[in-house]
Amino acid sequence: MISKWKPGTRVQVNTPDEPDIHGWLGTVEPVNYAERLPATSVLLDQDAFQMGAFFYDEELEEVAA
């Protein structure tokens, strides 16, 4: 199964069980494994280092750009 998220999509983290990052916003980045797994990497707006964070598809929801 491949990731449903396309690079450049604006998303919000939907992880109520992880309140430290729940609700954070970011942009899906292009990665090779997203073509093969139901997961992807997101550049979070709040990440000072601008390194992608790994999320499964169901942990993200689309937001307006």
C-alpha beads as a LAMMPS data file, in Angstrom:
LAMMPS data file: protein, C-alpha beads

65 atoms
64 bonds

1 atom types
1 bond types

-500.0 500.0 xlo xhi
-500.0 500.0 ylo yhi
-500.0 500.0 zlo zhi

Masses

1 110.0

Atoms # bond

1 1 1 0.000 0.000 0.000
2 1 1 1.353 3.424 -0.859
3 1 1 1.015 6.647 1.066
4 1 1 -2.050 8.691 0.156
5 1 1 -0.193 11.940 0.904
6 1 1 1.445 13.792 -1.966
7 1 1 4.524 15.998 -1.507
8 1 1 3.582 19.603 -0.810
9 1 1 0.253 18.762 0.904
10 1 1 -0.400 20.786 4.071
11 1 1 -1.343 18.504 6.946
12 1 1 -2.103 18.558 10.645
13 1 1 -0.868 15.871 13.033
14 1 1 -3.796 13.921 14.501
15 1 1 -2.265 11.983 17.407
16 1 1 -4.419 12.559 20.521
17 1 1 -2.341 9.979 22.410
18 1 1 0.758 12.170 21.830
19 1 1 -0.312 15.617 23.064
20 1 1 3.154 17.124 22.553
21 1 1 2.732 17.045 18.764
22 1 1 -1.047 16.689 18.318
23 1 1 -2.331 19.568 16.209
24 1 1 1.038 20.582 14.781
25 1 1 1.041 21.689 11.149
26 1 1 3.490 20.811 8.424
27 1 1 4.108 20.012 4.777
28 1 1 4.524 16.520 3.329
29 1 1 7.997 16.137 1.856
30 1 1 9.029 13.903 -1.039
31 1 1 10.594 10.643 0.155
32 1 1 11.148 7.287 -1.539
33 1 1 9.579 5.118 1.154
34 1 1 6.270 7.016 0.893
35 1 1 5.882 5.333 -2.486
36 1 1 5.878 1.919 -0.817
37 1 1 4.428 2.378 2.690
38 1 1 1.216 3.875 4.103
39 1 1 3.465 6.434 5.812
40 1 1 5.363 9.569 4.939
41 1 1 7.600 12.310 6.283
42 1 1 6.357 15.773 7.228
43 1 1 8.388 18.937 7.673
44 1 1 6.719 20.328 10.798
45 1 1 6.380 24.110 11.079
46 1 1 7.451 23.950 14.737
47 1 1 10.608 21.914 14.086
48 1 1 13.580 24.234 14.541
49 1 1 15.843 21.807 12.665
50 1 1 13.412 21.342 9.751
51 1 1 13.960 17.601 9.693
52 1 1 11.102 15.424 8.522
53 1 1 9.059 13.538 11.089
54 1 1 7.656 10.073 10.260
55 1 1 3.881 9.581 10.389
56 1 1 1.480 6.881 9.272
57 1 1 -1.237 8.070 6.883
58 1 1 -3.981 7.809 9.529
59 1 1 -2.015 10.131 11.844
60 1 1 -2.402 13.065 9.439
61 1 1 -5.309 15.121 8.143
62 1 1 -5.285 17.646 5.324
63 1 1 -5.642 21.346 6.046
64 1 1 -6.113 24.317 3.744
65 1 1 -2.837 25.792 2.552

Bonds

1 1 1 2
2 1 2 3
3 1 3 4
4 1 4 5
5 1 5 6
6 1 6 7
7 1 7 8
8 1 8 9
9 1 9 10
10 1 10 11
11 1 11 12
12 1 12 13
13 1 13 14
14 1 14 15
15 1 15 16
16 1 16 17
17 1 17 18
18 1 18 19
19 1 19 20
20 1 20 21
21 1 21 22
22 1 22 23
23 1 23 24
24 1 24 25
25 1 25 26
26 1 26 27
27 1 27 28
28 1 28 29
29 1 29 30
30 1 30 31
31 1 31 32
32 1 32 33
33 1 33 34
34 1 34 35
35 1 35 36
36 1 36 37
37 1 37 38
38 1 38 39
39 1 39 40
40 1 40 41
41 1 41 42
42 1 42 43
43 1 43 44
44 1 44 45
45 1 45 46
46 1 46 47
47 1 47 48
48 1 48 49
49 1 49 50
50 1 50 51
51 1 51 52
52 1 52 53
53 1 53 54
54 1 54 55
55 1 55 56
56 1 56 57
57 1 57 58
58 1 58 59
59 1 59 60
60 1 60 61
61 1 61 62
62 1 62 63
63 1 63 64
64 1 64 65
